[in-house]
């Protein structure tokens, strides 16, 4: 009797081929990131947790191959091509540039993305409820929260007339986020001073420019590269010193004053669940793009005291978490 060419995967109903040595060939997830491994430990933990909830454990019945662009977005096409050439079972695309690159690299390999922009406008999917094609995932809606963060800056500093904004010009998030903040600035009568930075050296130069411009507050744009550089950004903002609001709590944990945005680990956990569902046979075209239902305001009171900033009682009452 001929040896069976396929066996059923332990985690579900999908069948995976066996090797020439009779061992089960594990499904492989390609993890394509704009960042570095050291910068996203909580995201990785949450993603693996979501996978485990669908029956997949890294190293046991699924393998993960990681490709890190480490903030050098120009490396993404080659990294994506490596994963496509490896014939991975699925690509997890972390951040907008990675998602767009993965989408351009393959129309057949399933893609689960975690992005901050509008996935329809960016061309990743045709509909949030029925994505179509080979991609689905999570949108953090980060680009749309810039206006809300600006309002919180005004709550923090009612007399603020000039607010600096740090943005990464090579990020797909930049244009829609700037547009959102500009709309809010016009409504509040605030003048925006834009500073671009897409490398560590440019971050230093941008803060030199901010120090010279002497704005009333700082708004840090949404970008995974900035998350990786959060310690540097927070340190420079504290040196000015300048009231600053950030997109994610990661900044507040390293001493940033305040953040407003999505709970990132929750989104990566859901991405892990989606990845597991697809490995178990689900079609990404039928999995709706998930959107956050809640956002969190995190305030670092220790930083506020160090910078002699009084947090208004109303803003304090609205906070979801306070770091002492």
N, C-alpha and C positions, 0 to 999 in steps of 0.2 A: 504494500500500500504506500502510495506516495505521501511524503511528509507534508502536512498542511503548511501552506505558504503564509498564512495569517493566523494570529491568535487575538482573542478579545482583550482589549486593554482593561487593566484592573479598575480604572476609574470610571468606566462607562461603557456605552455600546459601540463606540468607534473601534474599528479594528486597525491595529498597527502591525507592519511587517516585522518578521523576525530576521535576524542576521544569519549569515552563512554558518555561524557557530551555534545556531539554535537558540540564541538569546533574544529576548524581546527588544525590539528597537523602540526606544522611548520617543514620544513626541517631543519636539524641540520648540521652545518659545524664543524668538529673537527679541531681546530687550534693547530698543534703539532710543538713546537718550541724548539730549543736547548738553547734559550736565556731566557730573562725575559721580562715581560710586560713593565717595566720602560725603558728598553734599546732600544725598537723598536717603539716608538710612531709614527714616520713618516711612517713606513712600515704599521702599523695597519690602519692609516688614509687613506693611498693610497689603501690598499686592500678593505676597506669599500667603498671607492669612486668607485672602479671598479665594485664592487657588485651592487652599486646603479645604475650604468649605464646600467645594465641588468635588473633592476626592483626590486632588493632585498635590503631591508633595515633591518639592524639588530634590532631585537626586534619587528618588525612589521610583516614581512612575512618570516623571516629566523632567526634562532637562531645560535649562535656560542659558542661552548664550548672550552675553552682554556686550554692547558696543557703546562706548562713551565718547562723545564729541568734545567733552570738557570745555564747553563754551566756544569752540571753534566750529561754527555752523557750516563752514565750507567743507568740513570733513564728512558731513552727513551723507551725501550721495554715495561715496565710496563705502561707508559703513553699511548703508542699506543694501547696496549691491552685494556685499559679502553675505548678508543674511539671506537674500534672495537666492544667491548661488549655492548656499548651504541647504536650500530647500526646507527651510524651517516650516513648522506646522502653522505658526501664527506669529505676528509681529506686534509687540506692545510698543507703541510710539509715545514717548514722554515729551510733552510740550509741542507747541504748534509747528515749529520748523521740522521736527522729527516726523510728525504726522503727515505733513505735506510731502516730505521727501519719500516716506514709505509709500504713500499713495501714488506718487509718480513712478516708483520703482516696480510696483506690481499691481496688477488688476485681478489676480487670482488668489494670492495668499491672504487669508483673513487678517485684518488689522483692528486692534483695539487701541484707541487713542485716549489720552488725557490732555485736554487743551483748555486755554482760557478764552479763545475767541469764538465767533459764530461759525460752527462747522458747515452750515449751509452756504453762507456767504463766501467761505473759503473754498468751497467746492469739494469738501470731504464727503458730504452726504447730500442727498436730494430732499430729504424730509427727516425731521427729528423722530417721528413715530415709526416710519418705515424707511430706514436709511437707504436701502437699495445698495447695490454694489458690494464691495468686500470690506467696508469699514463701518465701525460703530464705536461707541465709547462714552466718555464723560466730557461735558463742557463745564468748566468752573465759572463761566460768565465773568471772569476777572476784568475783562476789558470794559464791561458795562458798569463796574463799580467805581471807576475813577471819579465820576461826578459825586458819588456819595462820599468818597474819602475827602474830596475837596470841601464838601459841606461840613464834615467833621473837623477839618482844619479851621474853618471859620468859627465853629463852636468853641474850639480850643483857643483860638486867637481872634476874637471878634473884630479887632482893628487891623487885621492882616490885609494889606493892599497888594502885595507882590508875593507870589508863591512860586518857588522853583520846582521844576518837574524834571526828574532824571529818567530818561528813556533810552532803550536800546534800539537804534534805528534799523538794525537788520532783523528785528523780530517781527513776525506777522502780527503780533498783538499791538504793535506800536501805533499804527495809524488809527484803528478804531478806538483805542484807549485815549489817544490825544484828542480825537474828535469829541469824545464824551466829556473829557475834562474841560475842553475849550467851551463847550456849551454851558457847563456849570459855572465856569469863570465869568462868562458874559452875564449870566443871571445874577451872580453875586457881586459884580463890579470889581472882580479881582483880575489883576494883570498876571499872566503867566510868563515865567522866564524859563525857556526850554534849554536843557543841557543833555547832549547825546553822549553815550558811552557804550561801547561794545567789547572793550578789552580792559584788563586790569589797569593798564597805563592810562587809558581814557577815563576811567573812573577817577583816578587821582587828579587828572587834569580838569575834569568836570567839577570836582569839589574845590579845586583852586579857583575856578571861575565863579562858583557859587559864593565862596568866601569874599571874593572881590565885589560881586553884585549885591551882597548883603540883603537877601530877601527876608520876608517875615516868617516863612515856614517852608518845608520841603515835602514834596509828594514823590515817592519812589514808584516807578512804573512796574508793571507786571512782566516779569521775564525770568525764566529758569536760570539764566546766567547770573542774574542779580541774587537769586536765592543762594547760589553757590558762592557768591562774593559777599554774602550778608554781613559777615564779621567786619570786613573792610568798610563797607558802606555805613554800617551803624557807627563804627568808630569815628569815621570822618564827620558824620552828622553830629555826633556828640562833641567833637572838638570845636565846632563852630561857636557856641552850641546853638542848635536850631531845632525847634519843634518839628518833628517829622512823623509822617504816617506811612505805613508800609502795607503791601498787599496780603502778606501772610504772617501768621504768628511765629514762624521760624525767625523772623527778624527781632521780634520782641523777646524771644527766648535768649538772644545773645546781647540784649541790652537796648533794643530799639524802644521808642516811646510808646507807640500805638500801632495796631494793625486792624484792618477790617477786610474780611474775605471769607472764602470757603474753607471748610475743614478738609485739608488736603488728604490726610490719611483715609478718610471715609471714601473719597473718590477713588483712591488707588485700591482700596479693598473691593469696591464695586468693579473696578477694572479687572481684578483678579477673578472675581466671580464670572464676569463675562468671558474671560479667557477660558476658564474651565468649562463653561457651557458650550463654547465653540469647539473645544477639544472633544467634548462629549457628543458633538454632532449638530449643534445649533447653527443656524445660518445667520451671519452677521447682518445680512440685509433685513432680517426680521426682528432684530434686537433694537429697541428704541434707544436713541441717545439720551443718556441720563443727565438731568440738570439738578443743581443743588436746591434744596428746599429752604435751607436756612444759611445764614451767614453769621460769623462771630466777630465781635469787637473785643480785642485783648489790649489791656493797658498795663504798662510796667510802671508801677508807682515809685519804685526805687530810682528809676531813671528820671522820673518827673521831679523827685526831690533833689536829685543831684544837679539837674539843670534848672532848678528853681522855677518849675512850671506848675502852676495850679490847675489841676484837672477840675473843670466845672462839675458841680454836683449832678446836673442833668446828664452829662456825658458819662460820669462814673456810674450812675444808676442804670444806664443802658448797656454797660459792659457785660459780656458773657463770662469773662475771666479777668482777674486782676492778679498780676505778679508782684508780690511784695519785695 
